[in-house]
Amino acid sequence: MPGGHRRGKPTELRQGQSEPRFRLQSHGELRLGLGFPALGHKPASESRGASLPIGSARLSPAIGLVQQARLPRMTARKRTTMQNRVHKSPNMNRSSSAYSTSAPLLNRRQMLSRAAAWAIGTATVAKLAPSSAADVEPVARRGRIKHSIVEWPFTTAGDKWSMERLCQVAKQLGCLSVELVPAKYYPVLKQFGLTCAIGQIDMSPDPPFVYGFNNPDHWPRVMKATTDAIDAAAAFGVPSVICFTGYAARNPKDPKSRLISPERGARNCVEGLKKMVGYAERKGVTLCLEMLNSRVTDHPMKGHPGYQGDHTDYCIDIIQRVSSPRLKLLFDVYHVQIMDGDIIRRIRQYHAYIGHVHIAGVPGRGEPDATQEINYPPIMRTLIEVGYQGYVGQEFIPTRDPLQGLREAVSLCDV
């Protein structure tokens, strides 16, 4: 219709007839009757639509399937009748705002064209936003497990996230911590409102688990790194710092090196840790001795052939002999399953000595999903049952989309 619609009313619906998506109202307004909610608008069941001036290009975000909209057609007879009503109305004349022609009127084709342009712009903005509402909703909701994410798998594998991205994801999922990060990143965690559940020791350029308390030759270097980690943890409020027995070889870099016997290695660990734990007690920081598997040989971070503390009972014996509340076990379910199994019974047996927990899928150290053998929800419920108050750190190496993998893993453990 030339010149556009000036005034109209909703068409009455016969039984079984669907409501038109666009309805013309008085005062030059276009009213949207979409059957779904949009950002900033109530659902159609609560509101009959959003009114928009025809003479402007301001369109509601509720305009979705514009190309499917149909404007009600008006016959010349109806148009004449409406115009006569306007002239006869004592409260309305051509100078009134409701009848003003100061703004250009849009015909049906112009309206659809502008609406389509708006839709294209909205789609562009949507690409910059999360793909769905689920992407920004936390999955850690129950509050019975304190969730944490271990840094190294997600900054060195998969998408190789930056520390800022990892912190963003942790916060997004409802996790409380990003752990085993270098102390220099503690301020970054604080910016995101996160803590570090357990601090790392810096044995660069070597991995932190190769040299440990089982060999007095390495004590100066190991104790210096541990002391520095304890100081940084105490300053930032990190509750724990990791520690290791070390490899059985006297010189781990020499394949022909003599080995330290398990008995001597345990005695050395007890002596060295007694020296170190006193400082941890004064600083209010707990040392957590990690048990690692020595069976897996196909990846340097999936198994550690030669590591001396490769059984739960061996590490527990050391901890009991040191006899300090500031020395606990880092119970890594992945490593324990590979070397000892019997996860739930061991948690119940040794729960008083467990200071931190790590999880990953077995075999492969991938996502704890349906492709691996460990049933994690009963393990998490057992931790709650025995009164475990520490953190559970996700330490799997991502084999697919890391965000989705973390979302599923945290949700799985949030019992």
Secondary structure, 3 states (H helix, E strand, C coil): CCCCCCCCCCCCCCCCCCCCCEEEECCCEEEECCCCCCCCCCCCCCCCCCEEECCCCCCCCCCCCHHHCCCCCCCHHHHHHHHHHHHHCCCCCCCCHHHCCCCCCCCHHHHHHHHHHHHHHHHHHHHHCCCCHHHHCCCCCCCCCEEEEECHHHHHCCCCCCHHHHHHHHHHHCCCEEECCCHHHHHHHHHCCCECCCECCCCCCCCCCCCCCCCHHHHHHHHHHHHHHHHHHHHHCCCEEEECCCECECCCCCCCCCECCHHHHHHHHHHHHHHHHHHHHHHCCEEEEECCCCCCCCCCCCCCCCECCCCHHHHHHHHHHHCCCCEEEEEEHHHHHHHCCCHHHHHHHHHHHEEEEEECCCCCCCCCCCCCCCCHHHHHHHHHHCCCCCEEEECCCCCCCHHHHHHHHHHHHCC
